[in-house]
Amino acid sequence: MPKDTSIKSVLIIGSGPIVIGQACEFDYAGSQSARSIREEGIEVILINSNPATIMTDPTMADHVYLKPLTTKSIIEILKAHPQIDAVLPTMGGQTALNLCLEADEKGIWQDFGVKLIGVDVNAINITEDREQFKQLLKKIGVPSAPAEICTSYLRGKEIAQEFGFPLVIRPSFTLGGTGAAIVYKKEDFDELLTRGLEASPIHEVLIDKALMGWKEYELELLRDKNDNVVIICSIENMDPMGIHTGDSITVAPAMTLSDTTFQRMRDYAILMMRSIGNFAGGCNVQFAVSPDDKEDIVAIEINPRVSRSSALASKATGYPIAKIASKLALGYNLDELQNQITKSTSALFEPTLDYVIVKIPRWNFDKFEGADRTLGLQMKSVGEVMGIGRSFQEALHKATQSLEIKRNGLGADGKGYTNYEQIIEKLTFASWDRVFVIYDAIVMGIPLSRIHEITKIDMWFLKQYEELYTLEKEISNYKVESLPRELLLEAKQKGFADRQIAHMVGCLESQVHNLRSEMNINRVFKLVDTCAAEFKAKTPYYYSTFEAEIEKADGTRYVDNESIVTDKKKIIVLGSGPNRIGQGIEFDYSCVHGVLAAKECGYETIMINCNPETVSTDFDTADKLYFEPVFWEHIYDIIQHEKPEGVIVQLGGQTALKLAEKLSKYGIKIIGTSFDALDLAEDRGRFSELLTDLKIPFPQFGIAETADEASALADTLDFPLLIRPSYVLGGQGMKIVINKQELEEHVINLLKTIPGNKLLLDHYLDGAIEAEADAICDGENVYIIGIMEHIEPCGVHSGDSNATLPPFNLGEFVMQQIKDHTKNIALALRTVGLINIQFAIKDDIVYIIEANPRASRTVPFIAKAYGEPYVNYATKVMLGHNKVTDFTFNPQLKGYAIKQPVFSFSKFHNVNKALGPEMKSTGESILFIDDLKDDQFYELYSRRKMYLSK
């Protein structure tokens, strides 16, 4: 059946601010969906309150509404656009589905004659209502775990008595496992049951028998109106049941499943999708499989929407699920759509992979002091990375190298655990670093059978680990001069980094790199092509691997490199790696805009990034995508292969910036602001000399490397003092101290966690107002794109403050100082591109806190508030294509825009929620107000000092 021609205008509901459990995978889905629907000549109207994402960019839809996700906003939009025919809620995660249901209950869709596409209300209700879902599975003959619904405390006690422990409590209608828990002991049951009932909006939980240690799988499905169903991807969780899939290490395709069990699982999934309603779109189904030879299958849940795993599956297979699901929602059938990768076969096919992908979550427990770090049913990770390799081992290594937690991969970096008790405890209570601890356990000699007994991780995975350690031991017998070629090639094929091999043979990383070059062991690049190379792929989406040479009949030897280098002038943009607190989706927004601007200037654009959730790693954002760790060795090999004009580092946040020194050392051109200027801004000593020369005030400070030095400095600087480590992200480790005892305690703790760091001690300006400015500079001209005033006082991290654009009570005298300082610092740092400067204002004097000559967290917010493509302009300035004076700036904003931080504290009980110099927010929303009499502004302003923690 072709497209439904009655649909001329579609409303897409976004997912709102990023919270733990609902991150930028839904922005990726929404962005793909908007493009897919507009391709059909259909108008797209979008509602989402998140200013940081590319999804809410004016270029993404015909009308973008940055409004709160409420039925009130929906009614306003439907009144303004009576032409809206349909609403698509399946791209915005649980937030969008819940809002859609609420609007349905209130009769809003009916009142405005809007139909629901991509899902139906019954399907949402059946899958979210645990009791209905259980009854449905029984009716269609799909096995499920013994479970009972409970809506009261007393009923819960009865069920617990009947089932015995351990038990699982799952609240209805929640996201990311909110309120879910495993109860091992009777004495914990009361508290966890109460918490679950409170977390559910309808105060209902499902209590089921815990399938602890069972294996967990997910399938991603698509279905059209003709009832054609395709399985896009099978995903296996390396971690067994009991850990939320968002916190599990996952592998695609499934590795340890027998074919007969996979076929049974496939049949169950299709049966489940067909039985929940007659809608066209995407679905995610989760199963548990018993770890014995019987391989019993139990259905856990089904989500009738694109999910966290859909983004992963799209990147893993190259099959754009959200794009195709949107076309199906418009009425197309799968056989009428093109496979986006080959452009010559249809979308009615199931991808086959000739590579392996491994996803590892990224956590931020350091930000939540006192948080329970054990992984369980409630999701706690803030982002994720994905590694692609020819084997599980290579993909696992590439994923661990992508995490940016100062590890070089598994083992061979001197950072493993060596204490037996500690290793056993970390294996027993699943920890965020268990992926590394398994390796440490094998190094220590703990038998695989014991590791399996504790973790219930399948033996196949553990044997893969053991092989890696066997290889490490063998290589460690050699020196770099005597290392045989076949061993070096094997280590590279299994994903070991040059630095790890250097650690094994006791030499420098560069020596291993040189040895590889001499032995002709070079990275080759392969296409991600959905069809195991059976058809020719048209999309330039690559991963790297190492291959043994192939000998032709005529005796010539070669390795097959599928990445063809063109003779066009090229620019590489370094992405921002995994999402974490302090570096989120706003840098992805900047990277995408940077890529598009470089294209407009006639460059071939190349993106390097390892985050599967984002638009920057979409296979058709840049001219070429290398899905690789933002890790020196990988980047350097790509640069040597592509030979670009230069590399853009200032759009990818601290991740990309940290690589600037090495790029500079290796003679690779940094596009825009030079490494020396970037370093000058980071080096407090050099930066303060610059400010002194410019006669710009800054809080008095000193640098200490020991507790003694810090104590001596405190005598000259006066308390309160702000302590901060160098080169960190999101205010990590920053704290305000008010006496010597606190100072000593914090300094000792910091130097324990970040050894060798230079600590900065600033005199903290108590009661100061904080403000910040973003600007574009071309080395000669400066244009300030926005000045924001924080509602909270100085001392709350800028990422956790409510920032108001324009400022609401800074006088003319103060504003002039801000403008003058911004211009003078931007020029003195020889900035080419973007710069962000933060100020503290006390007694009408403007002090400089810090300057960052790069894209900042606030750039997307200012661009959305003023309706101007600032990153596009800044990139063209970086490339030397334009001067600042070439652009006609015309910012439009009635009233004020406020950037409001959003926190995920509900995931961490007993955590200090006070705000201070260390950032804790996971996302943000934007609020537009007409004037300062607005009630919401008044409320924010009256609470401004409540959270300040010293």
QUIPE-V192513 format. One record per pair of residues at least 24 apart in sequence whose C-alpha atoms are under 8 Angstrom apart, sorted by the first residue. I is the first residue (numbers start at 0). GAP is how many residues later the second one is. D is the distance in whole Angstrom. If there is no record, write none. Layout:
# QUIPE-V192513
i=(I,I)
gap=(GAP,GAP)
d=(D,D)
This chain:
# QUIPE-V192513
i=(0,0,0,0,0,1,1,1,1,2,2,2,3,3,3,5,6,6,6,6,7,7,7,7,7,7,8,8,8,8,8,8,8,8,9,9,9,9,9,9,9,9,9,10,10,10,10,10,10,10,10,11,11,11,11,11,11,11,11,12,12,12,12,12,12,12,12,12,13,13,13,13,13,13,13,13,13,13,14,14,14,14,14,14,14,15,15,15,15,15,15,15,15,16,16,16,16,16,16,17,17,17,17,17,18,18,18,18,18,18,19,19,19,19,19,19,19,19,20,20,20,20,20,20,20,20,21,21,21,21,21,22,22,22,23,23,23,23,24,24,24,24,24,24,24,25,25,25,25,25,25,25,25,26,26,26,26,26,26,26,27,27,27,27,27,28,28,28,28,28,28,29,29,29,29,30,30,30,31,31,32,32,32,32,32,33,33,34,34,34,35,35,35,35,36,36,48,48,48,49,49,49,50,50,50,50,50,50,51,51,51,51,51,51,51,52,52,52,52,52,53,53,53,53,55,56,57,57,65,65,66,66,67,68,69,70,70,70,74,77,81,83,84,84,84,85,85,85,85,86,86,86,86,87,87,87,88,88,88,88,89,89,89,89,89,90,90,90,92,92,92,93,93,96,97,116,116,116,116,117,117,117,117,117,117,117,117,117,117,118,118,118,118,118,119,119,119,121,121,122,122,122,123,123,125,126,126,126,126,126,127,127,128,128,129,129,129,130,136,139,139,139,141,141,141,142,142,142,143,143,143,144,144,144,144,144,144,145,145,146,146,146,146,147,147,147,148,148,148,148,149,149,149,149,150,150,150,150,151,151,152,152,155,155,158,159,162,162,163,164,164,165,165,166,166,166,166,167,167,167,167,167,168,168,168,168,168,168,169,169,169,169,170,170,170,170,170,170,170,170,171,171,171,171,171,171,171,172,172,172,173,173,173,175,175,175,175,176,176,176,176,177,177,177,177,178,179,179,180,180,180,181,181,181,181,209,210,210,210,211,211,211,212,212,212,212,212,212,212,213,213,213,213,213,213,213,214,214,214,214,214,214,214,214,215,215,215,215,215,215,216,216,216,216,216,217,217,217,217,218,218,218,218,218,219,219,219,219,219,219,219,220,220,220,220,220,221,221,221,221,221,221,222,222,222,222,222,222,223,223,223,223,223,223,223,223,223,224,224,224,224,224,224,224,225,226,227,227,228,229,229,229,230,230,231,231,231,231,231,232,232,232,232,237,237,237,238,238,238,239,239,239,240,241,241,242,242,242,242,243,243,243,243,243,244,245,245,245,245,246,246,246,246,246,246,247,247,248,248,248,248,249,249,249,250,250,250,250,251,251,251,251,252,252,252,255,255,260,264,271,272,278,279,279,279,279,280,280,280,280,280,281,281,281,281,282,283,283,290,310,310,311,311,311,314,314,314,315,315,316,316,316,316,316,316,317,317,317,317,318,318,339,340,340,340,340,340,341,341,341,341,341,341,342,342,350,350,351,351,351,352,352,352,353,353,354,354,354,354,355,355,355,355,355,355,356,356,356,356,356,356,356,357,357,357,357,357,357,357,358,358,358,358,358,359,359,359,359,359,359,360,361,361,361,361,362,362,363,363,366,366,366,366,366,367,367,367,367,368,368,369,369,369,370,370,370,370,371,371,372,372,373,373,373,373,374,374,374,374,375,377,378,379,381,381,381,381,382,382,382,383,383,383,383,383,384,384,384,384,384,385,385,385,386,386,386,386,387,387,387,387,388,388,388,389,389,390,391,392,392,392,392,392,393,393,393,393,394,395,396,396,396,397,397,397,398,400,400,401,401,401,401,401,401,401,402,402,403,407,407,407,408,408,408,409,409,409,410,410,410,410,411,411,411,411,411,412,412,412,415,417,419,426,426,426,427,427,429,437,437,438,438,438,441,441,442,467,471,474,474,474,475,475,476,477,478,478,479,479,479,479,479,484,487,488,488,488,491,492,492,492,496,497,520,521,522,522,523,523,523,523,523,524,524,524,525,525,525,526,526,538,538,539,539,539,539,539,540,540,540,540,540,541,541,541,541,542,542,542,543,564,564,567,567,568,568,568,568,569,569,569,569,569,569,569,569,569,570,570,570,570,570,570,570,570,570,570,571,571,571,571,571,571,571,571,572,572,572,572,572,572,572,572,572,573,573,573,573,573,573,573,573,573,573,574,574,574,574,574,574,574,574,574,574,575,575,575,575,575,575,575,575,576,576,576,576,576,576,576,577,577,578,579,580,580,580,580,580,581,581,581,581,581,581,581,582,582,582,582,582,583,583,584,585,585,585,585,585,586,586,586,586,586,586,587,587,587,587,587,588,588,589,589,589,589,589,590,590,590,591,591,592,592,593,593,593,593,594,594,595,595,595,596,596,596,596,597,597,597,600,600,607,629,629,631,644,645,645,646,647,649,649,649,649,650,650,651,652,652,652,653,670,670,671,671,671,671,671,671,672,672,672,672,672,672,673,676,676,676,676,677,677,679,680,680,680,680,680,681,681,681,682,683,689,690,693,695,695,695,696,696,696,697,697,697,698,698,698,698,698,698,698,699,699,700,700,700,700,701,701,701,702,702,702,702,703,703,703,703,704,704,704,704,705,705,705,706,706,706,709,709,709,709,710,710,710,712,713,716,716,717,718,718,719,719,719,719,720,720,720,720,721,721,721,721,721,722,722,722,722,723,723,723,724,724,724,724,724,725,725,725,725,729,729,729,729,730,730,730,730,731,731,732,733,733,734,734,734,734,735,735,735,735,735,735,736,737,763,764,764,764,765,766,766,766,767,767,767,767,767,768,768,768,768,768,769,769,769,769,769,770,770,770,770,771,771,771,771,772,772,772,772,772,773,773,773,773,773,773,773,774,774,774,774,775,775,775,775,775,775,776,776,776,776,776,776,776,776,776,776,777,777,777,777,777,777,777,778,778,778,778,778,779,780,780,780,780,781,781,781,781,782,783,783,784,784,785,790,790,790,791,791,791,792,792,793,794,794,794,795,795,795,795,795,796,796,796,796,796,797,798,798,798,798,798,799,799,799,799,799,799,800,800,801,801,801,801,802,802,802,803,803,803,803,804,804,804,804,805,805,807,812,813,813,813,813,816,817,825,831,831,832,832,832,832,833,860,860,864,864,864,865,865,865,866,866,893,894,894,894,894,895,895,895,895,896,896,896,896,897,897,897,897,898,898,898,898,899,899,899,899,900,912,913,913,913,914,914,914,915,915,915,915)
gap=(224,225,330,331,332,329,330,331,334,327,328,329,326,327,328,79,35,78,79,323,33,34,35,75,76,77,33,34,35,36,74,75,76,77,32,33,34,35,74,75,76,77,78,33,34,35,36,73,75,76,77,32,33,34,35,75,76,77,79,33,34,35,74,75,76,78,79,83,32,33,34,35,75,77,78,79,81,82,33,76,77,78,79,80,81,32,33,34,52,53,76,79,909,32,33,885,906,907,908,32,884,904,905,906,363,883,884,885,903,904,156,359,360,361,362,884,887,902,154,155,156,225,358,359,360,361,71,72,153,154,286,359,360,590,29,561,589,590,282,283,285,286,587,588,589,65,66,67,280,281,282,285,587,26,27,28,64,65,587,588,27,283,585,586,587,62,63,277,282,293,294,25,61,62,292,24,29,584,290,291,58,289,290,292,293,26,27,25,26,288,287,288,290,291,289,290,876,877,878,874,875,876,809,810,813,873,874,875,533,534,537,805,808,809,872,532,533,535,536,807,534,535,538,561,808,807,806,809,860,861,859,860,859,30,29,28,31,32,33,34,30,30,28,29,30,28,29,30,31,27,28,29,30,28,29,30,27,28,29,30,28,29,214,215,216,214,215,231,212,213,214,80,81,27,75,162,163,212,213,161,162,163,164,187,207,208,210,211,212,160,161,162,185,186,157,158,159,154,155,153,154,181,179,180,150,149,174,175,176,177,44,45,43,44,42,75,76,75,135,131,132,135,126,156,157,154,155,156,154,155,156,63,64,66,153,154,155,62,63,59,60,61,62,58,59,60,55,56,57,58,54,55,56,57,46,52,53,54,45,52,40,41,37,51,48,47,45,46,45,44,45,43,44,40,41,42,43,38,39,40,41,42,24,27,36,37,38,39,26,35,36,37,25,26,28,29,32,33,34,35,28,29,30,31,32,33,34,27,28,29,25,26,27,68,70,202,203,67,200,201,202,200,201,728,729,199,197,198,195,196,197,28,60,194,195,32,30,31,77,28,29,30,27,28,29,78,242,243,244,26,27,74,75,76,77,242,24,25,26,73,74,75,76,243,24,25,70,71,72,73,37,69,70,71,72,66,67,68,69,47,50,65,66,67,62,63,64,65,89,90,93,49,61,62,63,64,58,59,60,61,99,103,56,57,58,59,105,111,55,56,57,104,105,107,108,109,110,53,54,55,103,106,107,108,107,47,105,106,41,118,119,120,35,119,81,85,87,118,119,80,84,117,118,219,220,223,216,217,218,215,216,217,47,134,135,132,133,134,135,131,132,133,134,135,134,62,115,133,135,113,114,128,132,133,134,112,113,109,110,111,112,108,109,110,105,106,107,108,64,104,105,106,100,103,104,202,204,34,32,30,29,50,45,48,49,51,24,44,45,47,48,24,39,40,43,24,25,26,167,301,302,47,300,301,297,302,303,41,72,34,35,36,211,212,213,210,211,212,301,32,211,199,188,189,196,197,198,187,193,194,195,196,197,194,195,179,180,178,179,180,177,178,179,36,178,33,34,35,36,32,33,34,35,36,39,29,30,31,32,35,38,39,28,29,30,34,37,38,41,25,26,27,28,40,24,25,26,39,40,43,24,41,216,217,218,69,217,216,217,214,365,551,552,553,540,543,544,552,542,543,540,541,542,537,538,539,540,536,537,58,59,55,56,57,58,54,55,56,57,54,529,528,527,197,198,199,540,195,196,197,194,195,227,228,229,192,193,225,226,227,224,225,226,223,240,241,242,155,156,239,240,154,155,156,103,155,103,72,71,72,75,101,102,99,100,101,102,100,99,97,98,99,97,230,231,230,228,230,175,176,208,226,227,228,229,174,175,173,89,91,92,87,88,91,26,29,86,25,28,29,89,60,88,89,91,92,86,87,90,24,26,24,24,27,28,26,27,25,24,27,26,27,30,24,27,26,26,32,26,29,30,28,29,28,27,26,27,25,26,27,31,32,34,28,32,57,59,54,52,53,54,136,135,25,24,24,114,35,36,37,38,39,36,37,38,35,36,37,35,36,80,81,79,80,83,84,85,78,83,84,85,86,82,83,84,85,83,84,85,84,76,77,35,36,34,35,75,76,33,34,35,36,72,73,74,75,76,27,32,33,34,35,73,74,75,76,77,33,34,35,36,72,74,75,76,32,33,34,35,74,75,76,78,79,33,34,35,56,73,74,75,77,78,82,32,33,34,35,41,55,76,77,80,81,33,54,75,76,77,78,79,80,32,33,34,52,53,75,78,32,33,32,342,149,338,339,340,341,147,148,149,217,337,338,340,70,71,146,147,274,338,339,29,270,271,272,273,274,64,65,66,268,269,270,26,27,28,63,64,27,271,61,62,265,270,281,25,60,61,24,29,278,279,57,277,278,281,26,27,25,26,276,275,276,278,279,277,278,281,275,280,27,25,26,27,24,24,25,24,24,184,203,204,205,203,204,203,201,202,203,75,207,208,159,160,161,205,206,207,157,158,159,160,180,205,157,152,153,154,176,174,175,149,148,169,170,171,172,44,45,170,43,76,138,134,130,125,151,152,149,150,151,149,150,151,63,64,65,66,148,149,150,62,63,59,60,61,62,58,59,60,55,56,57,58,54,55,56,57,51,52,53,54,41,42,45,37,40,41,33,34,37,51,29,32,33,48,26,45,46,45,44,45,43,44,45,46,40,41,42,43,38,39,40,41,42,36,37,38,39,35,36,37,25,32,33,34,35,31,32,33,34,67,69,188,189,66,186,187,188,186,187,185,183,184,181,182,183,215,28,59,180,181,213,214,213,212,31,29,75,77,28,26,27,75,25,26,72,73,74,24,25,71,72,73,24,68,69,70,71,67,68,69,70,64,65,66,67,45,49,63,64,65,60,61,62,63,82,84,85,47,59,60,61,56,57,58,59,98,108,49,50,54,55,56,57,58,97,100,107,53,54,55,99,100,105,106,47,48,51,52,53,47,46,102,103,104,41,44,45,102,101,35,38,77,85,76,149,150,153,149,152,153,151,152,46,121,122,153,119,120,121,122,152,118,119,120,121,122,121,58,102,120,121,122,100,101,115,119,120,121,99,100,96,97,98,99,95,96,97,92,93,94,95,57,91,92,93,90,91,124,31,27,30,31,32,29,28,27,45,46,41,42,44,45,40,38,65,27,28,32,25,26,27,24,25,36,33,34,35,36,32,33,34,35,29,30,31,32,28,29,30,31,25,26,27,28,24,25,26,27,24,34,33,34,35,32,33,34,31,32,33,34)
d=(8,8,7,6,6,6,5,7,8,6,5,5,6,5,8,8,7,6,7,8,8,5,6,8,7,7,6,4,6,7,6,5,6,7,7,6,5,6,6,6,5,6,7,6,5,6,8,7,6,5,6,7,6,5,7,6,5,6,8,6,5,7,8,7,5,7,6,6,7,6,5,8,8,7,4,8,8,6,6,8,4,6,8,5,6,5,5,5,8,7,8,7,7,7,5,7,5,5,5,8,8,6,4,7,8,7,7,6,6,6,7,7,6,6,6,6,8,7,6,4,8,7,6,7,8,8,7,8,7,7,8,8,7,8,8,7,6,6,8,6,8,6,8,4,6,6,5,6,8,8,7,8,8,7,8,6,8,7,7,8,7,7,7,5,5,6,8,7,7,5,8,7,5,7,8,5,7,8,6,5,7,6,5,8,6,7,6,7,8,8,5,8,7,7,7,7,5,6,8,6,5,6,6,5,6,7,6,6,6,5,7,8,5,6,7,6,6,8,6,7,8,5,8,8,8,7,8,8,7,8,7,7,8,7,7,7,7,6,7,7,7,7,7,5,6,5,5,6,6,7,6,5,6,6,5,6,8,8,8,8,7,7,7,5,6,7,6,7,7,7,7,8,6,8,8,8,8,5,7,6,5,5,8,8,7,7,7,4,8,5,7,7,7,7,7,8,6,7,7,5,6,7,8,7,7,8,7,6,7,8,6,5,6,7,6,8,6,8,8,8,8,8,6,7,7,7,5,6,5,5,7,7,6,8,6,8,8,6,6,7,5,4,6,6,5,6,7,6,5,6,6,5,6,7,7,6,5,6,8,8,7,7,7,8,7,8,8,6,8,8,8,7,6,7,6,5,5,8,6,5,6,5,7,7,6,6,5,7,7,5,5,6,5,7,7,5,8,6,4,6,5,8,7,8,6,6,7,6,7,8,7,6,8,8,7,6,5,7,6,4,6,6,7,8,7,7,6,6,7,6,7,7,7,7,7,8,7,8,8,7,6,6,5,6,7,7,8,5,8,6,5,6,6,5,5,8,8,5,6,5,5,6,6,8,6,6,7,6,5,6,8,6,5,6,8,7,6,4,6,8,8,6,5,7,7,6,5,7,8,7,7,8,6,5,6,8,8,6,4,6,8,7,8,5,6,7,8,8,7,5,7,6,8,8,7,5,6,7,7,5,7,7,8,6,7,8,8,7,7,7,7,6,8,6,7,8,7,5,6,6,7,8,7,6,7,8,8,8,6,8,6,6,7,6,6,6,4,5,8,8,6,5,6,6,8,8,7,6,7,8,6,7,6,7,6,7,7,7,6,5,7,6,5,7,7,6,5,6,7,6,5,7,7,7,7,8,7,7,7,8,8,8,7,6,5,8,7,5,7,6,6,6,7,8,6,8,8,8,8,6,6,8,6,7,6,8,7,6,8,6,8,7,7,7,5,6,6,6,7,7,7,8,6,7,5,6,5,8,7,6,4,5,7,8,7,5,6,6,5,6,6,7,5,7,5,7,6,5,6,6,5,6,6,6,6,7,6,5,6,7,6,8,6,5,7,7,6,6,6,7,6,4,7,7,6,5,6,6,7,8,6,7,7,8,7,7,7,7,7,8,7,7,7,6,8,6,7,7,6,7,7,5,7,6,7,7,6,7,8,6,7,6,6,5,7,7,5,6,7,8,7,7,7,6,6,7,8,6,5,6,5,7,6,7,8,7,6,6,5,6,6,6,6,7,8,7,7,6,8,7,8,7,7,6,8,7,7,8,7,8,8,5,6,6,4,4,8,7,8,8,5,7,6,8,6,7,6,7,7,8,7,8,5,6,7,8,7,8,7,7,7,7,7,8,6,7,8,7,7,7,8,7,5,7,6,6,8,6,6,6,7,8,8,7,6,6,6,8,8,8,6,8,7,7,7,7,7,7,8,7,7,5,5,7,6,5,7,6,7,7,8,7,7,8,7,7,8,6,7,5,7,8,7,7,7,8,7,7,7,5,8,8,5,6,6,6,5,7,6,7,7,7,7,8,7,5,6,6,6,5,6,7,8,6,5,6,6,5,6,7,8,6,7,6,6,6,7,6,5,5,6,7,8,8,5,6,8,7,6,6,5,6,5,6,6,6,7,6,5,6,7,7,7,5,6,7,6,5,7,6,5,7,8,8,6,5,7,7,7,6,6,8,6,6,7,6,5,8,8,7,7,5,8,7,7,8,8,4,6,7,5,6,6,6,6,8,6,8,7,7,5,8,8,7,7,6,7,6,6,4,8,7,6,8,8,7,8,7,7,8,8,8,8,8,6,8,8,6,6,5,6,7,8,7,7,7,6,8,7,8,7,6,7,7,7,6,7,5,6,5,7,6,6,7,6,6,6,8,6,8,7,8,5,8,6,6,7,7,8,7,7,8,8,8,7,7,6,6,6,7,8,7,5,6,6,5,8,7,7,7,7,6,6,7,5,6,8,4,7,7,5,5,7,7,7,8,5,7,7,8,8,6,8,8,8,6,6,7,7,7,8,8,8,8,8,8,7,7,8,7,5,6,5,5,7,6,6,7,7,7,7,7,6,6,7,5,4,6,6,5,7,6,6,5,6,6,5,6,7,7,7,5,6,7,8,8,6,6,6,8,8,8,8,7,7,7,8,8,7,6,6,7,7,6,6,8,8,6,6,5,5,8,6,5,6,5,7,6,5,7,6,5,7,8,6,6,5,6,7,6,6,7,8,8,6,5,7,6,4,6,5,7,6,5,5,7,6,7,7,7,8,8,7,8,5,6,8,8,7,7,7,7,6,7,8,6,5,6,5,5,5,5,6,5,7,5,7,6,5,6,6,5,6,8,7,6,4,6,8,7,6,5,7,7,6,4,7,8,8,7,8,6,5,7,8,5,5,6,6,7,7,7,6,5,5,6,8,8,8,7,7,5,6,6,7,6,6,8,6,5,6,5,7,8,8,6,7,6,7,8,7,7,8,8,7,8,6,7,6,6,8,5,6,7,7,6,6,5,7,6,4,5,8,6,8,6,4,6,5,8,7,7,6,8,7,8,5,7,6,7,6,7,7,6,5,5,6,5,5,7,7,6,5,7,8,6,5,6,6,7,8,8,8,6,7,7,7,7,8,7,5,5,6,6,5,6,7,8,8,6,6,5,5,5,6,6,7,7,6,4,5,6,5,6,7,7,6,5,6,6,5,6,8,7,6,5,7,5,5,6,7,7,8,5,6,5,5,5,5,8,6,5,7)
